[in-house]
């Protein structure tokens, strides 16, 4: 829900394995204190948005076992605190962004 974006002090969001449907909400970009995001093992569809680049504190992002499509945005490489990135078992295309690891 859009109200998720108002949780500005939230550090961990784990909703893995809940059969969530729909797309990744743009309001995730408002969670700038988030350190761990786990949306894995759901039924999420759509593309990965550039709004995730605002998650500057994020160290771990798990969004595996969904049905996400498209390419990973170059902006993911700007998440300098990111240590774990798992988009396995989706329907993504293309290659990894050149910005990852820079």
C-alpha positions in Angstrom: 0.0 0.0 0.0 1.0 3.6 -0.5 1.1 4.1 3.3 4.2 1.9 3.4 6.2 5.0 2.3 5.4 6.8 5.5 7.5 4.4 7.6 10.6 6.5 7.2 12.5 4.9 10.1 11.9 1.3 9.0 15.1 -0.6 8.7 14.0 -4.2 7.8 11.1 -5.1 5.5 10.6 -8.9 5.2 7.4 -10.0 3.5 8.9 -13.1 1.9 6.6 -16.0 1.0 3.3 -14.2 1.3 1.9 -14.7 -2.2 1.9 -10.9 -2.7 0.8 -9.8 -6.2 1.2 -6.7 -8.3 4.2 -4.5 -9.0 6.9 -3.2 -6.8 5.4 -0.1 -5.3 7.2 3.2 -6.0 6.6 4.1 -2.3 9.5 1.7 -1.5 11.8 4.6 -2.5 10.6 6.6 0.5 12.1 4.0 2.9 15.5 5.7 3.0 16.5 4.1 6.4 15.9 0.6 5.0 18.8 -1.8 5.5 17.2 -5.1 4.4 14.5 -5.6 1.8 13.1 -9.1 1.3 10.2 -9.5 -1.1 11.2 -13.0 -2.3 8.9 -15.9 -2.9 5.9 -13.9 -3.9 4.0 -13.3 -7.2 5.3 -9.8 -8.0 5.3 -8.8 -11.7 6.5 -5.8 -13.7 9.8 -4.1 -13.9 12.4 -3.0 -11.3 12.0 0.7 -10.9 14.7 3.4 -10.6 13.0 4.5 -7.4 15.0 1.9 -5.5 18.2 4.1 -6.0 17.0 6.3 -3.1 17.5 3.4 -0.6 20.9 4.6 0.2 21.2 2.6 3.5 20.3 -0.7 1.9 22.8 -3.5 2.5 20.7 -6.5 1.4 18.0 -6.8 -1.3 16.3 -10.1 -1.9 13.6 -10.2 -4.6 14.0 -13.7 -5.9 11.3 -16.2 -6.9 8.9 -13.7 -8.4 7.9 -12.9 -12.0 9.7 -9.6 -12.5 10.5 -8.7 -16.2 12.7 -6.3 -18.1 16.2 -5.3 -17.2 17.9 -4.3 -13.9 18.3 -0.5 -13.9 21.8 1.0 -13.9 20.8 3.0 -10.8 21.3 -0.2 -8.7 25.0 0.4 -9.0 24.6 3.6 -7.0 23.6 1.8 -3.8 27.0 1.9 -2.3 26.1 0.0 0.9 24.6 -2.9 -1.0 26.4 -6.2 -0.1 23.7 -8.8 -1.1 21.6 -8.5 -4.3 19.5 -11.5 -5.2 17.0 -11.3 -8.1 17.3 -15.0 -8.9 14.4 -16.9 -10.5 12.6 -14.1 -12.2 12.0 -13.3 -15.9 14.6 -10.6 -16.2 16.4 -10.0 -19.5 19.7 -8.3 -20.5 22.9 -8.2 -18.6 23.9 -6.9 -15.2 24.3 -3.1 -15.1 27.8 -1.9 -15.6 27.4 0.3 -12.6 27.3 -2.6 -10.2 30.5 -2.8 -8.2 31.6 0.8 -9.0 
